[in-house]
Amino acid sequence: MSPNQSYEPEKDKDEHEGGVPFFPDHFVKEAAVMALVLGLVVFLATLMPAPMGEPADPLKTPAGIKPEWYFLSVYQILKYVPKTVGIILTFIIFPPILILFPLFYKQITKWRYGRLLLHTLVALGVLLAVFLASLAYLGFE
């Protein structure tokens, strides 16, 4: 640099002549508009809430709605037995039996009529499930 030249700092590459930098100027304007629109929507939602209708009853199935085919027998059982008995059987007693069954299979089959008993119980369970599923499918209350 020669002694006759004065030093002038270079302009930033991001800033154009006559332009406005994006951050913070443009960003703050956009954030303010977004906050105003969000505040307006929240204000209108509190003044005029959407109608919700009647409260849902989780223990009453609306007319015309049926569960999938693999839940039809359980759906029908819940119609015939009292609510507490159905809950105790389906959620408290039956799952541990299914989980612990493989642990006791050998002891049951060593017994003279153990295999016959297991086959009979499984056949009765399948027949009961098919019967209840067909009742639910046909629409019996």
C-alpha positions in Angstrom: 0.0 0.0 0.0 1.4 3.4 -0.9 1.3 6.3 1.5 -1.1 8.2 -0.7 -3.8 5.5 -0.6 -6.4 5.5 2.2 -7.7 2.3 3.7 -11.3 1.5 3.0 -12.8 -1.6 4.5 -14.5 -4.0 2.1 -18.2 -4.5 2.3 -19.5 -7.9 3.5 -20.3 -10.4 0.7 -23.8 -10.9 2.3 -24.7 -7.3 2.2 -25.6 -5.8 -1.2 -25.7 -2.1 -1.8 -29.1 -0.7 -0.7 -30.2 -4.1 0.6 -31.3 -5.2 4.0 -29.6 -8.1 5.7 -31.7 -11.2 6.4 -30.7 -11.6 10.0 -31.8 -9.8 12.2 -33.9 -7.3 10.2 -36.0 -9.6 7.9 -36.1 -12.4 10.4 -37.5 -10.2 13.2 -40.2 -8.9 10.8 -41.3 -12.4 9.8 -41.3 -13.6 13.4 -43.5 -10.6 14.4 -46.0 -11.3 11.6 -46.1 -15.0 12.5 -46.7 -14.2 16.2 -49.5 -11.9 15.3 -51.2 -14.5 13.1 -50.8 -17.2 15.8 -52.2 -14.8 18.4 -55.2 -14.0 16.2 -55.9 -17.7 15.6 -55.7 -18.5 19.4 -57.9 -15.5 20.2 -60.6 -16.5 17.7 -60.4 -20.2 18.9 -61.1 -19.1 22.5 -63.9 -16.8 21.5 -65.7 -19.3 19.2 -64.6 -22.9 20.1 -65.6 -25.7 17.7 -68.6 -27.7 18.8 -67.5 -31.1 20.3 -70.9 -32.9 20.3 -72.0 -35.3 23.0 -69.3 -37.0 25.2 -68.2 -40.5 24.1 -69.2 -43.5 26.2 -66.3 -46.0 26.1 -68.5 -48.8 27.3 -71.1 -48.5 24.6 -70.3 -49.4 21.0 -72.1 -47.2 18.4 -74.6 -49.0 16.2 -73.2 -50.5 13.0 -69.6 -50.8 14.3 -68.0 -54.2 14.6 -64.5 -55.2 15.5 -62.2 -57.1 13.2 -62.8 -60.8 12.7 -60.2 -61.9 15.2 -61.8 -59.9 18.0 -65.4 -60.9 17.3 -65.5 -63.7 19.9 -64.1 -61.4 22.7 -66.6 -58.7 21.6 -69.4 -61.2 22.0 -68.2 -62.5 25.4 -68.3 -59.0 26.7 -72.0 -58.8 25.8 -72.9 -61.9 27.8 -70.8 -61.8 30.9 -70.8 -58.9 33.5 -68.2 -56.3 32.9 -66.1 -57.1 36.0 -66.0 -60.8 35.2 -65.0 -60.2 31.6 -62.2 -57.8 32.6 -60.9 -60.3 35.3 -61.0 -63.2 32.9 -59.6 -61.5 29.8 -57.0 -59.3 31.4 -56.0 -60.9 34.7 -56.5 -64.7 34.5 -56.1 -65.7 30.9 -52.8 -63.9 29.9 -50.8 -65.5 32.7 -52.2 -68.9 31.7 -51.0 -68.4 28.2 -47.6 -67.1 29.3 -47.0 -69.9 31.8 -48.4 -72.8 29.8 -45.1 -73.8 28.0 -43.4 -74.1 31.5 -45.9 -76.8 32.6 -46.5 -78.6 29.3 -44.2 -81.5 30.1 -45.7 -82.1 33.5 -49.2 -82.1 32.1 -48.4 -84.5 29.2 -46.6 -87.0 31.5 -49.9 -87.6 33.3 -51.9 -90.4 31.8 -54.8 -88.3 30.4 -52.9 -85.0 30.1 -52.6 -84.9 26.3 -56.3 -85.9 25.9 -57.2 -83.2 28.4 -55.2 -80.5 26.6 -56.6 -81.5 23.2 -60.1 -81.4 24.6 -59.6 -78.0 26.2 -58.1 -76.6 23.0 -61.0 -78.0 20.8 -63.6 -76.6 23.2 -61.9 -73.2 23.2 -61.8 -73.2 19.4 -65.4 -74.2 19.1 -66.5 -71.6 21.6 -64.5 -68.9 19.8 -66.0 -69.9 16.4 -69.5 -70.0 18.0 -69.2 -66.6 19.6 -67.6 -65.0 16.5 -70.5 -66.3 14.4 -73.0 -64.9 16.9 -71.3 -61.5 16.7 -71.0 -61.6 12.9 -74.7 -62.4 12.6 -75.5 -59.5 15.0 -77.0 -61.2 18.0 -77.2 -59.1 21.1 
